[in-house]
Amino acid sequence: MLLNEWLVEQDLNFSEAARLFKCSRPSVHYYANGKMRPGPKLCQRIFKITDGKVTANDHQQAYEARHECKEQGERARA
């Protein structure tokens, strides 16, 4: 499950999630939208807090999807 989906399911905003995950609000925003991936320790913390619903592979999937769309947009403009 993607982090953004989990946040919606739990009815959490980025600030609430940041307190829960012990990181910054912008970081949660970036992770939820695939702009960045959390480091190993935070990734493990998110995995535990989400009861295993959000995995490292989910973060990677979100990251790849975002960057694939960005690359396609750049090719379309060229």
Summary of the structure (lengths in Angstrom):
residues: 78
radius of gyration: 13.1
end to end distance: 33.8
largest distance: 43.6
contacts: 207
relative contact order: 0.17
helix: 72%
strand: 0%
